[in-house]
Amino acid sequence: MPEQNSRAAKVAGLVLAGTGLSHFVVPQVYEGFTKPAFPTNTRTHVYIDGGIETAVGLGIAARRTRKFALLGLVAYLLYLGGNVVRQK
């Protein structure tokens, strides 16, 4: 069972990292999602979010950094959510 969990975490991390990288390839796709949290300089924040997602995803994919990366993911989600609430 732990091997399956490890494999699932690795796949999930790589998917998140791939999503993060796609922010740089097709940033316009993410502008609609990013604008509520960052109404000014939205494109810049799309790139920042892409970098964070790439780093966190790679951290989750690697067993040695997974716990730290999961903490980073929680912090990132709180940061995004806080910005959405602050903009309302």
C-alpha positions in Angstrom: 0.0 0.0 0.0 2.7 2.6 0.8 4.2 2.0 -2.7 0.8 2.8 -4.3 0.6 6.0 -2.2 4.1 7.0 -3.2 3.3 6.4 -6.9 0.1 8.4 -6.7 1.9 11.3 -4.9 4.6 11.2 -7.6 2.0 11.3 -10.4 0.0 14.1 -8.7 3.2 16.1 -8.2 4.2 15.8 -11.8 0.7 16.7 -12.9 0.9 19.8 -10.7 4.4 20.7 -12.0 3.1 20.3 -15.6 0.2 22.6 -14.9 2.6 25.1 -13.4 4.8 25.0 -16.5 1.7 25.5 -18.7 1.3 28.9 -17.1 4.3 30.0 -19.1 3.2 28.4 -22.4 -0.4 29.6 -22.4 -0.7 32.2 -19.7 -4.0 33.6 -21.2 -5.7 30.4 -20.1 -5.0 31.3 -16.4 -5.8 35.0 -16.5 -9.5 34.5 -15.8 -8.7 32.4 -12.7 -6.0 34.7 -11.5 -7.8 38.0 -12.0 -10.1 37.7 -8.9 -7.1 37.3 -6.6 -4.8 39.7 -8.5 -6.8 42.3 -10.5 -3.7 44.3 -11.2 -0.6 42.9 -12.9 -2.5 39.7 -13.5 -0.1 38.3 -16.1 2.8 38.7 -13.7 0.9 36.8 -11.1 0.0 34.1 -13.6 3.8 33.6 -14.1 4.5 33.7 -10.3 1.7 31.2 -9.7 3.1 29.0 -12.4 6.5 29.0 -10.8 5.1 28.2 -7.4 3.0 25.3 -8.8 6.0 23.9 -10.7 8.2 24.0 -7.6 5.6 22.6 -5.3 4.7 19.9 -7.8 8.3 18.8 -8.1 8.6 18.8 -4.4 5.6 16.5 -4.0 6.9 14.2 -6.7 10.1 13.6 -4.8 9.6 11.5 -1.7 12.4 13.3 0.3 10.7 16.7 -0.1 7.1 15.6 -0.1 6.1 16.7 3.4 7.7 20.1 3.1 6.1 20.6 -0.3 2.7 19.7 1.0 3.1 22.4 3.7 4.1 24.7 0.9 0.9 23.7 -1.1 -1.3 24.5 2.0 0.4 27.9 2.4 0.0 28.6 -1.3 -3.7 27.8 -1.3 -4.2 30.0 1.8 -2.3 32.8 0.1 -4.5 32.5 -3.0 -7.7 32.3 -1.0 -6.8 35.2 1.2 -6.2 37.4 -1.9 -9.6 36.4 -3.4 -11.3 37.3 -0.1 -9.3 40.6 0.2 -10.3 41.7 -3.3 -14.1 41.4 -2.5 
